[in-house]
Amino acid sequence: AIVRTPAPSVVNGLRSDASAMPDFETVAREHHAYVAALRAAGLSVDVLPALDAFPDSVFVEDPAFVLPQSAILLRPGAPSRLGEREEIRGALIRHFGNIAELSEGEYADGGDVLVTPKTVFIGLSARTNRAGAQALQAHLQSLDREVRIVETPAGILHFKTASSLLAEDTILCTRPMAQSGVFDGFRLVVTPEGEDAAANALRVNDIVLLGDRFSGTLALIRELGLHVETLATTEIAKLDAGLSCMSLRW
C-alpha cells in the first residue's frame, strides 16, 4: 500500500460542513492507527511525506488508481487537488515502472472507482466526469477488465462513500445505493439508519476495517463470519473521508 502522512494543513481540507473543524493531532493519531492496521493485516506500507501545500493530500486514493499490474495517474475533480497527481507520480513509478495517465479535461477521483472480482465500477459524480470515466474505462479495458460507468446517487460525494466490497459477491452499501440497482446480482448488506458513513469500510486480506462508531453495521458484518477491526475515524470523517481514501492498495 501507499499512504501519505497528513500535514498540519489538513484542517483546511475540503469538506461539506465548514463548521466541522478537524483537530490535526487527532487526525494524525487516527492516520497512524490506520497505517498500523494495514500492516497488521499483512501489507507492506510505503509512507510518503506530508505535503503542507496540499491539505487533502493524505487522501492518496483520489489522484491515482492501482491494480497489481498497472497504475494510472488520475486528474482529481477538485481544482485545489490537481497538483497532488504530480506529487504522487514518483511513488507510482517506483512501484509500477511505466504508468498511464488521464489527459486535460478528463477528471476522475479514485474514490469513484470500486473494484470487484468481475467488474470495475466507475461512478459519475461532482468529481468524476464522463470524459474521465471513459478514459479510465479505456485504460482498464486494455488490461482485460470489465468496466461499468454508472451514476452515483445524488448527494453522495464519491461512489465509494456509499459502497465497499466485503467479499467476492457481497457489497456493503447505503440504502440509496442499494435501491439504485447498480449492484444487481450481488449480495447486499445495507447500512442501518444513521450509519451511512459506515459504507466506506475496507477489506484487507481477511480483515474488514470499519469505523468504530457503527455498532449496527459491525453486527451485520460479523453475522457474515468476517473478522472486523474497528478504527477511530471521527476527525477524518469531518473531511468527508473514510477508510479507503487514505491508501492505494494492490
VOLUM-980652 format. One record per atom (N, C-alpha, C): x, y, z; residue in one letter. Coordinates in steps of 0.2 Angstrom, whole numbers, padded with zeros to 4 digits, always signed. Atoms other than C-alpha are relative to their C-alpha. Example, Ala and Ser with C-alpha at 12.3 -4.5 7.8 and 13.67 -1.06 7.14 Angstrom:
! VOLUM-980652
+0004-0006+0000A +0062-0022+0039A +0004+0006+0000A -0004-0006-0001S +0068-0005+0036S -0004+0005+0003S 
//
This chain:
! VOLUM-980652
+0004-0006+0000A +0000+0000+0000A +0004+0006+0000A -0003-0006-0001I +0005+0018-0002I -0005+0005+0004I +0004-0005-0004V -0001+0031+0011V +0004+0007+0000V -0004-0006-0001R +0004+0049+0014R -0002+0003+0007R +0001-0003-0006T +0007+0057+0031T -0004+0006+0000T +0004-0007+0000P -0006+0071+0035P +0004+0006+0002P -0004-0006-0001A +0001+0088+0035A -0005+0005+0005A +0004-0005-0004P -0005+0102+0048P -0005+0003-0004P +0005-0004+0004S -0014+0110+0034S -0006-0004-0002S +0006+0004+0001V -0026+0095+0033V -0006+0003+0003V +0006-0003-0004V -0038+0105+0045V -0003+0005-0005V +0003-0004+0005N -0041+0116+0029N -0002-0003-0006N +0002+0004+0006G -0046+0102+0018G -0007+0001-0002G +0006+0000+0002L -0061+0101+0008L -0005-0003+0004L +0005+0004-0004R -0077+0097+0017R -0007+0003-0001R +0007-0002+0001S -0096+0099+0016S -0002+0005+0005S +0002-0004-0006D -0098+0106+0033D +0006+0004+0003D -0006-0004-0002A -0086+0121+0035A +0001+0001+0007A +0000-0001-0008S -0090+0122+0054S +0003-0006+0003S -0003+0006-0003A -0083+0105+0057A +0007+0000-0001A -0008-0001+0001M -0065+0109+0060M +0003-0006+0003M -0004+0005-0002P -0054+0094+0062P +0006+0002+0004P -0006-0001-0004D -0040+0093+0075D +0005-0003-0003D -0005+0003+0004F -0024+0090+0067F +0003-0006+0004F -0003+0005-0004E -0016+0080+0082E -0004-0006+0000E +0004+0006+0000T -0031+0068+0082T +0000-0003-0007T -0001+0003+0007V -0031+0066+0063V +0006-0004-0001V -0006+0004+0001A -0013+0061+0064A +0000-0006+0004A +0001+0006-0004R -0017+0049+0078R -0004-0006-0004R +0005+0005+0003E -0031+0041+0068E +0004-0003-0006E -0003+0002+0006H -0020+0040+0052H +0006-0005+0002H -0005+0004-0002H -0006+0032+0062H -0003-0007+0002H +0004+0006-0002A -0018+0019+0069A -0002-0004-0007A +0002+0003+0006Y -0024+0016+0051Y +0006-0004-0003Y -0006+0003+0003V -0006+0013+0044V +0001-0007+0004V -0002+0006-0004A -0003+0001+0059A -0005-0006-0002A +0005+0006+0001A -0020-0009+0055A +0002-0003-0007A -0002+0002+0007L -0014-0010+0036L +0006-0005+0001L -0005+0005-0001R +0002-0018+0042R -0002-0006+0004R +0002+0005-0004A -0006-0029+0055A -0004-0005-0005A +0004+0005+0005A -0017-0036+0040A +0004-0003-0005A -0004+0004+0004G -0002-0041+0031G +0003+0004-0006G -0003-0004+0005L +0003-0026+0020L +0006+0003+0001L -0006-0004-0001S +0019-0018+0017S -0002+0007-0002S +0003-0007+0001V +0016+0001+0018V +0006+0005-0002V -0005-0006+0002D +0026+0015+0009D -0003+0006+0002D +0003-0006-0003V +0023+0030+0019V +0003+0006-0003V -0002-0006+0003L +0025+0046+0009L +0000+0006+0005L +0000-0006-0004P +0030+0063+0017P -0006+0004-0001P +0006-0005+0000A +0017+0076+0022A +0001+0006-0005A +0000-0006+0005L +0013+0090+0009L -0004+0005+0003L +0004-0005-0003D +0008+0105+0018D -0004+0005-0005D +0003-0004+0006A +0004+0114+0001A -0007-0003-0002A +0006+0004+0002F -0010+0101-0002F -0004-0003+0006F +0004+0002-0006P -0022+0100+0013P -0003-0007-0001P +0004+0006+0000D -0031+0085+0006D +0004-0006-0003D -0004+0005+0003S -0016+0075+0000S +0001-0006+0004S +0000+0007-0004V -0017+0062+0014V -0005-0005-0003V +0004+0005+0004F -0031+0055+0003F +0002-0002-0006F -0004+0001+0006V -0020+0047-0009V -0004-0004-0005V +0004+0004+0005E -0034+0036-0017E -0002+0004-0006E +0004-0003+0005D -0041+0050-0027D +0005+0002-0006D -0004-0002+0006P -0026+0056-0038P +0003-0006-0004P -0003+0006+0003A -0021+0038-0043A -0005-0006+0001A +0003+0007+0000F -0028+0021-0047F +0005-0005-0001F -0005+0005+0001V -0019+0005-0045V -0003-0007+0000V +0002+0007+0000L -0021-0013-0049L +0007-0004+0000L -0007+0004-0001P -0007-0027-0046P +0004+0001-0006P -0005+0000+0006Q -0001-0025-0064Q +0001+0007-0003Q -0001-0007+0004S -0003-0006-0068S -0003+0005+0005S +0002-0006-0003A -0005+0011-0061A -0002+0006-0005A +0003-0006+0004I -0015+0026-0068I +0000+0006+0004I +0000-0007-0003L -0012+0044-0064L -0006+0003-0002L +0006-0003+0001L -0029+0052-0062L +0000+0008+0000L +0001-0007+0000R -0035+0070-0063R -0006+0002+0005R +0005-0002-0005P -0044+0075-0047P -0005+0005-0002P +0005-0005+0003G -0060+0084-0050G -0001+0007+0004G -0001-0006-0004A -0057+0097-0036A +0006+0004-0003A -0006-0004+0003P -0046+0111-0044P +0006+0000+0005P -0006-0001-0005S -0036+0113-0027S +0004-0007+0001S -0004+0007-0001R -0031+0094-0028R +0004-0002-0007R -0004+0002+0006L -0024+0094-0046L +0007-0001+0001L -0008+0000-0001G -0006+0097-0040G +0002-0007+0003G -0002+0006-0004E -0007+0081-0030E +0002-0006-0005E -0002+0005+0004R -0005+0070-0045R +0007+0000-0002R -0007+0000+0001E +0012+0076-0049E +0004-0002+0006E -0003+0001-0006E +0017+0074-0031E +0000-0008+0002E +0001+0007-0001I +0012+0055-0031I +0003-0004-0006I -0003+0004+0006R +0020+0051-0048R +0006-0004+0001R -0007+0004-0001G +0037+0046-0042G -0001-0006+0004G +0002+0006-0004A +0029+0034-0029A -0003-0006-0005A +0003+0005+0004L +0019+0026-0043L +0006-0003-0005L -0005+0002+0005I +0034+0025-0055I +0005-0005+0004I -0004+0004-0005R +0044+0017-0040R -0002-0007+0000R +0003+0007-0001H +0032+0003-0038H -0002-0003-0006H +0003+0003+0005F +0025+0001-0055F +0004+0001-0007F -0004-0001+0006G +0038+0007-0068G -0005+0005-0004G +0004-0005+0004N +0028+0015-0083N -0007+0000+0003N +0007-0001-0003I +0011+0022-0078I -0004+0004-0006I +0005-0004+0005A -0004+0028-0089A -0002+0006+0004A +0003-0006-0004E -0012+0045-0085E -0006+0003-0004E +0006-0003+0003L -0028+0054-0089L +0003+0007-0003L -0002-0006+0003S -0027+0070-0100S -0004+0006+0002S +0004-0006-0002E -0033+0088-0099E -0007-0001-0002E +0007+0001+0001G -0052+0088-0097G -0003-0006+0002G +0003+0007-0002E -0053+0070-0091E +0001+0000+0008E +0000+0000-0008Y -0057+0071-0072Y -0003-0006+0003Y +0002+0006-0004A -0058+0056-0061A +0003+0000+0007A -0003+0001-0007D -0056+0053-0042D +0000-0007+0001D +0000+0007-0002G -0051+0036-0036G -0005-0002+0004G +0005+0002-0005G -0064+0037-0023G -0007-0002-0004G +0006+0002+0004D -0077+0034-0038D +0001-0006-0003D -0002+0006+0004V -0069+0018-0043V +0000-0006+0005V +0000+0006-0004L -0074+0001-0035L +0001-0006-0004L -0003+0006+0004V -0065-0014-0040V -0004-0007+0003V +0003+0006-0002T -0075-0031-0039T +0004-0005-0004T -0004+0005+0004P -0068-0048-0045P -0002+0000-0007P +0002+0001+0007K -0078-0047-0061K +0000+0007-0004K +0002-0007+0003T -0082-0028-0064T +0004+0005+0004T -0002-0006-0003V -0074-0012-0061V -0005+0006-0001V +0005-0005+0001F -0087+0001-0057F +0003+0007+0001F -0002-0007+0000I -0084+0020-0061I -0006+0004+0001I +0005-0004-0001G -0096+0031-0053G +0001+0008-0002G +0000-0007+0002L -0100+0048-0061L -0002+0004+0006L +0001-0004-0006S -0100+0062-0048S +0002+0007-0001S -0002-0007+0001A -0096+0080-0045A +0008+0000-0001A -0007+0001+0001R -0078+0074-0045R +0003-0004-0006R -0002+0004+0006T -0078+0062-0060T -0005+0001-0005T +0004-0001+0006N -0084+0067-0077N +0000-0005-0005N +0000+0006+0005R -0089+0056-0091R +0006-0001-0004R -0007+0001+0004A -0073+0060-0101A +0005-0003+0004A -0005+0003-0004G -0063+0055-0086G -0002-0007+0001G +0002+0007-0001A -0073+0039-0083A +0001-0004-0007A -0001+0004+0007Q -0072+0034-0102Q +0007-0001-0001Q -0008+0001+0001A -0053+0037-0102A +0002-0005+0004A -0002+0005-0004L -0051+0027-0087L -0003-0007-0002L +0003+0006+0003Q -0063+0014-0094Q +0005-0003-0006Q -0004+0002+0006A -0052+0013-0110A +0007-0003+0003A -0006+0003-0003H -0036+0010-0099H -0001-0007+0003H +0001+0007-0004L -0044-0004-0089L -0002-0005-0005L +0002+0005+0005Q -0052-0012-0104Q +0007-0003-0004Q -0006+0002+0003S -0034-0013-0111S +0003-0005+0004S -0002+0005-0005L -0030-0023-0096L -0005-0006+0001L +0005+0005+0000D -0044-0035-0100D -0005+0000+0007D +0005-0001-0005R -0055-0028-0086R -0007+0002-0002R +0007-0002+0001E -0074-0027-0087E -0001+0006+0004E +0001-0006-0004V -0079-0009-0083V -0008+0002-0002V +0006-0003+0001R -0096-0001-0080R +0000+0007+0003R +0001-0007-0002I -0099+0018-0079I -0007+0000+0002I +0006+0000-0003V -0113+0021-0068V -0001+0007+0004V +0001-0006-0004E -0122+0036-0059E +0000-0001+0007E +0000+0000-0008T -0118+0039-0041T -0006+0004+0002T +0006-0003-0002P -0134+0043-0032P +0001+0007+0003P -0001-0007-0001A -0137+0062-0029A +0001+0001+0008A -0001-0001-0007G -0130+0069-0013G +0006-0003+0003G -0006+0004-0002I -0115+0057-0012I +0006+0003-0003I -0006-0003+0003L -0098+0064-0014L +0004-0005-0005L -0004+0005+0005H -0089+0048-0021H -0004-0006+0000H +0003+0007+0001F -0096+0031-0027F +0002-0004+0006F -0002+0004-0005K -0086+0023-0013K -0002+0003+0007K +0003-0003-0006T -0093+0035+0000T -0006-0005+0003T +0006+0003-0001A -0108+0024-0001A +0000-0008-0002A -0001+0008+0001S -0101+0006-0005S +0007-0002+0000S -0007+0004-0001S -0087-0006-0002S -0001-0007-0001S +0000+0007+0001L -0083-0024-0006L +0002-0003+0006L -0002+0004-0006L -0084-0036+0008L +0002-0007-0001L -0002+0006+0002A -0082-0052-0001A -0001+0000-0008A +0001+0000+0007E -0082-0058-0019E -0007+0002-0003E +0007-0001+0003D -0101-0057-0021D -0004+0004+0005D +0004-0003-0005T -0105-0046-0006T +0002+0008+0000T -0002-0007+0000I -0106-0027-0006I -0004+0003+0006I +0003-0004-0005L -0109-0016+0009L -0002+0007-0003L +0002-0007+0003C -0119+0000+0004C -0005+0003+0004C +0005-0004-0003T -0131+0013+0009T -0007-0002-0003T +0007+0002+0003R -0150+0011+0006R -0001+0003-0007R +0001-0003+0007P -0150+0024-0009P +0004-0004-0005P -0004+0004+0005M -0136+0014-0017M -0003-0006-0001M +0004+0006+0001A -0145-0002-0014A -0006+0001-0005A +0006-0001+0004Q -0160+0005-0022Q +0001+0002-0007Q -0002-0003+0007S -0151+0012-0037S +0000-0006-0005S +0000+0006+0004G -0150-0006-0044G +0007-0001-0003G -0006+0001+0003V -0132-0004-0049V +0004-0006+0002V -0003+0006-0002F -0127-0019-0039F -0004-0006+0000F +0004+0006+0001D -0140-0031-0045D +0004-0006-0002D -0004+0006+0001G -0133-0049-0044G +0005-0001+0006G -0004+0000-0006F -0123-0045-0028F -0004-0001+0006F +0003+0000-0006R -0127-0049-0011R +0001+0006+0004R -0001-0006-0003L -0130-0033-0002L -0001+0000+0007L +0001-0001-0007V -0128-0028+0016V -0001+0007+0001V +0002-0007+0000V -0137-0012+0019V +0002+0003+0007V -0002-0003-0006T -0130+0000+0032T -0007+0002+0004T +0006-0002-0004P -0143+0003+0046P -0001+0008+0000P +0002-0007+0000E -0152+0020+0048E +0005+0004+0004E -0004-0004-0004G -0140+0033+0054G +0008-0002-0001G -0007+0002+0000E -0124+0024+0049E +0002-0001-0008E -0002+0000+0007D -0122+0028+0030D +0007+0001-0001D -0008-0001+0001A -0104+0033+0033A +0004-0006+0001A -0004+0007-0001A -0100+0015+0038A +0001-0004-0007A -0001+0004+0006A -0102+0010+0020A +0007+0000-0003A -0006+0000+0003N -0085+0015+0016N +0005-0004+0005N -0004+0005-0004A -0077+0000+0025A +0006-0002-0005A -0006+0002+0004L -0061-0008+0019L +0002-0007+0002L -0003+0007+0000R -0057-0026+0016R +0007-0001-0002R -0007+0001+0001V -0039-0030+0018V +0002-0007+0002V -0001+0008-0001N -0035-0049+0016N -0006-0002+0004N +0005+0003-0004D -0045-0057+0029D -0003+0004+0005D +0002-0004-0005I -0049-0042+0039I -0004+0006-0003I +0004-0006+0002V -0063-0029+0037V +0001+0006+0005V -0001-0006-0004L -0058-0012+0044L -0006+0005-0001L +0006-0003-0001L -0073-0002+0050L +0001+0006+0005L +0000-0005-0005G -0076+0015+0059G -0003-0003+0006G +0002+0003-0006D -0078+0012+0077D -0007+0003+0003D +0007-0003-0002R -0095+0022+0078R -0006-0003-0002R +0005+0003+0004F -0105+0010+0068F -0002-0007+0003F +0001+0007-0003S -0111-0004+0080S -0005-0004-0004S +0005+0004+0004G -0126-0009+0069G +0003-0003-0006G -0004+0003+0006T -0115-0011+0054T +0005-0006+0002T -0005+0005-0002L -0102-0020+0064L -0003-0007+0001L +0004+0006-0002A -0115-0033+0070A -0002-0003-0007A +0002+0003+0006L -0121-0036+0052L +0006-0003-0004L -0006+0003+0003I -0103-0039+0045I +0002-0006+0004I -0002+0006-0003R -0099-0051+0059R -0005-0006-0001R +0005+0006+0002E -0115-0061+0055E +0002-0003-0006E -0002+0004+0006L -0107-0065+0039L +0006-0004+0001L -0006+0004-0002G -0092-0073+0048G +0006+0003-0001G -0006-0003+0001L -0080-0060+0044L +0003+0003+0006L -0004-0003-0006H -0066-0053+0056H +0000+0007-0001H +0001-0007+0001V -0069-0035+0059V +0005+0004+0005V -0004-0005-0005E -0056-0022+0067E -0003+0007-0001E +0003-0007+0001T -0063-0005+0071T +0005+0005+0002T -0004-0005-0001L -0054+0011+0070L -0003+0007+0001L +0003-0007-0001A -0057+0029+0076A +0001+0004-0007A +0000-0004+0006T -0062+0040+0061T -0004+0006+0001T +0004-0006-0002T -0071+0054+0070T +0003+0006-0004T -0003-0006+0003E -0059+0068+0064E +0001-0001-0008E +0000+0001+0007I -0056+0060+0047I -0007+0001-0004I +0007-0001+0003A -0075+0060+0044A -0002+0007-0001A +0001-0007+0001K -0075+0079+0046K +0002+0002-0006K -0002-0002+0006L -0066+0080+0030L -0003-0004-0006L +0004+0004+0005D -0079+0069+0021D +0003-0006-0002D -0005+0005+0002A -0067+0055+0021A -0002-0007+0004A +0000+0007-0003G -0067+0036+0025G +0006-0004+0000G -0006+0004+0000L -0056+0022+0026L +0004-0002-0006L -0004+0002+0006S -0052+0018+0008S +0004+0006-0003S -0003-0006+0003C -0047+0036+0004C +0007+0001+0002C -0007-0001-0002M -0031+0035+0014M +0005-0004-0002M -0005+0004+0003S -0022+0022+0004S -0001-0002-0007S +0000+0004+0007L -0018+0014-0013L +0002-0007+0002L -0002+0007-0002R -0018-0004-0011R +0000-0005-0007R +0000+0004+0005W -0014-0018-0023W +0003-0007+0002W 
//
